[in-house]
Amino acid sequence: LDTIDEQVLKGELFFERHGKKIIIAVAALLVIALGFFAYHRFVTIPKSEKATAQMFVAEDSFMLGQDSLALKGQGAGTQGFEAIAKNFSGTDAANLAHAYSGICLYDMGKYQEALTELKKFSSDEAVVAPSIQRIIGDCYVQLGKLDDAVKAYETAAKQASNEAISPSCLIKAGHVYEKQGKYDKAIALYNEVKTKYYTTPEAESVEADLLRAQAQGK
């Protein structure tokens, strides 16, 4: 019993000495937690909502093929993808705006700028992410960076791993290998399209690519 009383006494003495510090520390944690909640409620959410509203207008221009208008916007009231990415950084809309900006710039023939924007986009989604990776490969081709292009295409095909995207990525990679004179690698990719994605239209159209690569590789 004496031992228990002694332990209790020690606990009381500890609290008397350090209680104020403990209370301050707990209070500080509560303030931080409330601060995060308030920031999310009154800053992050409204910011995301504003960004999304601006995206609708820019996307309309994009769908109409008005790349320059979609990219630059119509002024302060209606921002384009470039401004959305800059002014609403940290939001999902800003992330997507980087992808849109890259596509617009690519269509405008500004391949290095397009590449820079596309690389700022990040996603684990199984359709959009590999699609953007495929366009990154297209940028590299236009810039003459064929090794990087092949890597991007093959990465996109692996990321997607589906019939909608992978076959076209593999064929694009095969075309680059042909440009590099690496016909054996091109043939391997064309055969992969035929065997792994045999139900797709590409499995039929790739036959011409296969015959060409085989003829050139002799």
Salt bridges, closest charged atoms under 4 A:
GLU6 OE2 - LYS10 NZ 3.63
GLU82 OE1 - LYS72 NZ 2.84
GLU117 OE1 - HIS98 ND1 2.80
GLU117 OE2 - LYS120 NZ 3.61
ASP138 OD1 - LYS172 NZ 3.13
GLU178 OE2 - ARG212 NH2 2.73
GLU207 OE1 - LYS194 NZ 2.72
ASP209 OD1 - HIS175 NE2 3.04
ASP209 OD1 - ARG212 NH2 2.76
